[in-house]
Amino acid sequence: MLGPSVLGQNKTFANAVFPLRSVMVIETMANIGLLYFLFLVGVEMDITVMRSVRRKAVASAMAGMVLPFLVGVAFSYLLAKKTDSHINQATYILFLGVALSVTAFPVLARILAELKLINTELGRLALSAALINDVCAWILLALAIALAENNATSLASLWVLLSGAGFVAFCVFAVRPAVAWLVKKTPEGESFSEFYISLILAGVMVSGFITDAIGTHSVFGAFVFGLAIPNGPLSFTLVEKLEDFVSGLLLPLFFAISGLKTNLALINGSYTWAILILVIFLACIGKVLGTLMIALFYKMPIREGAALGLLMNTKGLVEMVVLNVGKDQKVLILYYNDNVISFK
């Protein structure tokens, strides 16, 4: 309501309520909240589950990602003539494919917990498939960011990818053992030192800075750093200390700044509205149908297969992160009737 879509169209009102300096402060706080949210997403993911998941979960994850990704590829070619010519087509395809195929793992976990399905066969299958799906999606997102940052030179993109792989290796072989040592050093049943907690929270900012400096987005560094935290008492403590503050105060600022950057008034004409509705439809139907086909292949009841497809189609803040990153990299921008339309 306060953004350029409605009240913000009045320049006097916009400058009075949201002057440039206040927008910069809100955006800074929103980006900090985004870093810690992605850190919590990584902390809550138990990557050791991937070692023991069954073929059904792997197949569900791949089908729930491959079909929507292919739909995104086909849709990107439909819009190719409307896309800004300076944008690398492969980068555009990757961003759109990831946006259509990713599953909001933290949102799914909370839905299953509220419905008391998290310990059921369907709940465990959905969580395992969503975990695999999200890890693959973040890898593709890192690749897309590297290509978007360095459209001109493939050598620079290769350097960004190698640097990103080096950062991941550092988190796996240095950060994770160090954090495990801190956990072992703390006697069982005692609370963790505030110094250790502060050190880890500072590490989130440092990780975001490093990945941003090497050419990958800062959210990738925060997410990988969160994955490096072993599941156990320390991860539960971090979630307990951070979740209310991040979800209750910082993330609303991210939604607010996203709304302030979104101008629905630019969506003009029946063709543009048809494209928008088609994007929403494709973002849902591809994942549901892909997961449902795998469920039928494994002879699951069609009702359970449809439920699994709907669960895998859970959307949330993760998709908004992907779209905002694509917008910041000037990849997900289309031109209709000389108006700039951003997917938001």
C-alpha positions in Angstrom: 0.0 0.0 0.0 2.8 2.5 0.9 4.9 1.6 -2.1 4.8 2.9 -5.7 1.8 0.6 -6.4 -0.7 2.7 -4.5 0.1 5.6 -2.2 3.8 5.8 -3.2 2.7 7.1 -6.7 2.3 10.4 -5.0 5.9 11.7 -4.9 5.2 14.1 -2.0 3.8 11.3 0.1 6.7 8.9 -0.8 9.4 11.5 0.0 7.7 12.4 3.3 7.1 8.9 4.6 10.1 7.1 3.0 12.9 9.5 2.3 16.0 8.1 0.7 18.0 7.9 3.9 15.3 5.9 5.7 15.0 3.5 2.8 18.7 2.9 2.9 18.6 2.2 6.7 15.6 -0.2 6.2 17.3 -1.9 3.3 20.5 -2.4 5.3 18.6 -3.9 8.2 16.6 -6.1 5.8 19.8 -7.5 4.2 21.2 -8.3 7.7 17.9 -10.1 8.5 18.2 -11.9 5.2 21.7 -13.1 6.0 20.7 -14.5 9.4 17.5 -16.1 8.0 19.5 -18.0 5.4 22.0 -18.9 8.2 19.1 -20.4 10.2 17.8 -22.2 7.2 21.2 -23.9 6.9 21.4 -24.6 10.6 18.0 -26.3 10.6 19.0 -28.5 7.6 20.5 -31.9 8.7 22.6 -32.8 5.7 23.5 -36.2 7.2 19.9 -37.2 6.3 21.1 -37.2 2.6 23.3 -40.2 3.3 20.4 -42.4 4.4 17.5 -41.2 2.3 15.8 -43.7 0.2 15.6 -43.7 -3.6 11.9 -42.6 -3.3 13.0 -39.3 -1.6 15.8 -38.7 -4.1 13.5 -39.4 -7.1 10.8 -37.2 -5.6 13.3 -34.4 -5.1 14.7 -34.7 -8.7 11.3 -34.9 -10.3 10.0 -32.0 -8.2 12.9 -30.0 -9.5 13.6 -31.2 -13.0 10.1 -30.8 -14.4 9.6 -27.2 -13.1 13.1 -26.4 -14.2 12.3 -27.6 -17.8 9.1 -25.6 -17.7 11.1 -22.6 -16.7 13.5 -23.2 -19.6 10.6 -23.5 -22.1 8.9 -20.4 -20.6 12.2 -18.4 -20.9 12.3 -19.1 -24.6 8.7 -17.9 -24.9 9.9 -14.6 -23.3 13.3 -14.5 -25.1 12.2 -11.7 -27.5 11.0 -9.6 -24.6 14.1 -9.9 -22.6 16.8 -7.2 -22.5 19.4 -8.1 -25.0 22.4 -7.6 -22.7 21.3 -10.5 -20.4 23.0 -13.8 -20.9 20.3 -16.3 -21.9 21.9 -19.1 -19.8 21.9 -16.9 -16.7 18.2 -15.9 -17.3 17.2 -19.6 -17.7 19.1 -20.6 -14.5 17.4 -17.9 -12.4 13.9 -18.6 -13.7 14.4 -22.3 -13.4 15.5 -22.1 -9.8 12.7 -19.7 -8.9 10.1 -22.1 -10.3 11.6 -25.3 -8.9 12.8 -24.5 -5.3 10.9 -25.7 -2.3 10.7 -23.5 0.9 12.2 -26.0 3.3 11.7 -24.0 6.5 8.1 -23.2 5.6 7.5 -26.9 4.8 9.0 -28.0 8.1 6.7 -25.6 10.1 3.6 -26.7 8.1 4.4 -30.4 8.8 5.0 -29.6 12.5 1.7 -27.7 12.9 -0.2 -30.5 11.1 1.5 -33.1 13.2 2.8 -34.9 10.1 6.5 -34.4 10.7 7.0 -37.9 12.1 4.7 -39.7 9.6 6.0 -41.5 6.5 4.7 -38.7 4.2 6.2 -36.0 6.4 9.7 -37.6 6.5 9.6 -38.2 2.7 8.6 -34.6 2.0 11.3 -33.2 4.3 14.0 -35.4 2.8 13.0 -34.5 -0.7 12.8 -30.8 0.1 16.2 -30.9 1.7 17.8 -32.4 -1.5 15.8 -30.0 -3.6 17.0 -27.0 -1.7 20.7 -28.0 -1.7 20.6 -28.5 -5.5 18.7 -25.2 -5.9 21.3 -23.2 -4.0 24.1 -24.8 -6.0 22.3 -23.7 -9.2 21.7 -20.2 -7.7 25.4 -19.8 -6.9 26.2 -20.8 -10.5 23.6 -18.3 -11.9 25.0 -15.5 -9.7 28.5 -16.2 -10.8 27.4 -16.0 -14.5 25.3 -12.9 -13.9 28.2 -11.1 -12.1 30.6 -11.9 -14.9 28.7 -11.9 -18.1 31.6 -10.6 -20.1 34.3 -13.1 -19.3 33.9 -16.8 -18.8 37.3 -16.8 -17.1 36.0 -14.5 -14.4 32.9 -16.8 -13.9 35.2 -19.8 -13.6 37.2 -18.0 -11.0 34.1 -17.1 -9.0 32.9 -20.8 -9.1 36.3 -22.1 -8.0 36.4 -19.5 -5.2 32.9 -20.5 -4.1 33.9 -24.2 -4.1 37.0 -23.2 -2.0 34.8 -21.4 0.5 32.5 -24.5 0.7 35.5 -26.7 1.3 36.8 -24.4 4.0 33.4 -24.5 5.8 33.3 -28.3 5.5 36.9 -29.1 6.5 37.7 -26.1 8.8 34.6 -24.5 10.2 32.6 -27.6 10.9 35.4 -29.4 12.9 36.1 -26.2 14.8 32.4 -25.8 15.8 32.3 -29.5 16.7 35.3 -28.9 19.0 33.5 -26.1 20.7 30.5 -28.3 21.3 32.7 -31.1 22.8 34.5 -28.5 25.0 31.2 -27.4 26.5 30.1 -29.9 29.3 26.9 -31.7 28.6 23.9 -30.0 30.1 25.6 -26.6 30.4 24.7 -23.6 28.3 27.1 -22.5 25.6 29.4 -19.6 26.3 28.1 -16.2 25.0 31.5 -15.7 23.5 31.1 -18.8 21.3 27.6 -17.7 20.3 28.9 -14.2 19.4 31.8 -15.7 17.5 29.4 -17.8 15.4 27.1 -14.9 14.7 30.1 -12.7 13.7 31.1 -15.6 11.4 27.8 -15.2 9.5 28.6 -11.6 8.6 32.2 -12.5 7.7 31.0 -15.4 5.5 28.5 -13.1 3.7 31.3 -10.6 3.1 33.7 -13.2 1.7 31.2 -14.7 -0.8 30.1 -11.2 -1.8 33.7 -10.2 -2.3 34.5 -13.2 -4.5 31.5 -12.6 -6.7 28.8 -14.8 -5.2 25.9 -13.3 -3.3 26.3 -12.8 0.4 23.3 -15.0 1.2 25.1 -18.0 -0.2 27.9 -17.5 2.3 25.5 -17.3 5.2 23.6 -20.4 4.0 26.8 -22.5 3.7 28.1 -21.3 7.0 24.8 -22.4 8.6 25.1 -25.9 6.9 28.6 -26.2 8.6 27.0 -26.0 12.1 26.5 -29.6 13.3 23.0 -30.5 14.3 22.6 -30.9 18.1 22.5 -28.7 21.2 24.4 -25.8 19.6 22.1 -25.6 16.6 19.1 -25.7 18.9 20.5 -22.9 20.9 21.3 -20.7 17.9 17.7 -21.2 16.5 16.2 -20.5 19.9 18.2 -17.3 20.3 17.8 -16.0 16.8 14.5 -17.1 15.4 12.2 -14.8 17.2 14.4 -11.7 16.6 15.0 -12.5 12.9 11.5 -13.6 12.1 9.7 -11.0 14.2 11.7 -7.9 13.5 14.2 -8.2 10.7 12.3 -10.2 8.1 9.3 -7.9 8.1 11.7 -5.2 7.0 12.7 -7.4 4.0 9.1 -7.8 3.0 8.6 -4.1 3.5 11.6 -3.1 1.3 10.4 -5.7 -1.3 7.0 -4.0 -1.4 8.6 -0.5 -1.7 10.5 -1.7 -4.7 7.5 -3.3 -6.4 5.3 -1.3 -8.7 2.2 -3.2 -9.8 1.0 -0.2 -11.8 3.6 -1.2 -14.5 1.6 -4.4 -15.2 -0.4 -3.0 -18.1 -2.4 -4.8 -20.8 -4.1 -8.2 -21.0 -0.9 -9.8 -22.5 1.2 -8.9 -19.5 -1.5 -10.1 -17.1 -1.8 -13.3 -19.0 2.0 -13.8 -18.7 1.8 -13.1 -15.0 -1.0 -15.6 -14.4 0.9 -18.2 -16.6 4.1 -17.8 -14.4 2.1 -18.4 -11.2 0.4 -21.4 -12.8 3.6 -22.9 -14.1 5.4 -22.3 -10.8 2.8 -24.6 -9.1 1.7 -27.2 -11.6 5.2 -28.4 -12.7 6.3 -29.3 -9.2 3.0 -31.0 -8.3 2.8 -33.0 -11.5 6.5 -34.0 -11.3 6.2 -35.3 -7.7 2.9 -37.0 -8.4 4.3 -39.0 -11.3 7.1 -40.3 -9.1 4.6 -41.1 -6.4 2.5 -43.2 -8.9 5.7 -44.9 -10.2 6.4 -46.1 -6.6 2.7 -47.2 -6.3 1.8 -44.7 -3.7 -2.0 -43.9 -3.3 -2.9 -41.1 -5.6 -4.2 -39.1 -2.6 -0.8 -39.4 -0.9 1.0 -38.6 -4.1 -1.1 -35.4 -4.6 -0.5 -34.4 -0.9 3.3 -34.9 -1.4 3.2 -32.8 -4.6 1.3 -30.0 -2.8 3.8 -30.1 0.1 6.7 -30.0 -2.3 5.1 -27.0 -3.9 5.4 -25.0 -0.6 6.5 -21.5 -1.4 7.9 -18.8 0.9 10.7 -16.4 1.6 13.3 -18.5 -0.2 11.6 -17.9 -3.5 11.5 -14.2 -2.8 15.2 -14.3 -2.0 15.9 -15.9 -5.4 13.7 -13.3 -7.2 15.3 -10.4 -5.4 18.8 -11.6 -6.2 17.8 -12.0 -9.8 16.4 -8.5 -9.8 19.5 -7.1 -8.1 21.6 -8.8 -10.8 19.4 -7.3 -13.5 18.6 -10.7 -14.8 14.8 -11.1 -14.1 13.8 -8.0 -16.0 11.4 -8.0 -18.9 10.2 -5.2 -21.2 6.6 -4.9 -22.2 5.4 -1.8 -24.1 8.6 0.0 -23.0 7.8 -0.6 -19.3 10.2 -2.4 -17.1 8.5 -5.4 -15.3 10.4 -7.2 -12.5 9.3 -10.6 -11.2 8.5 -10.1 -7.5 
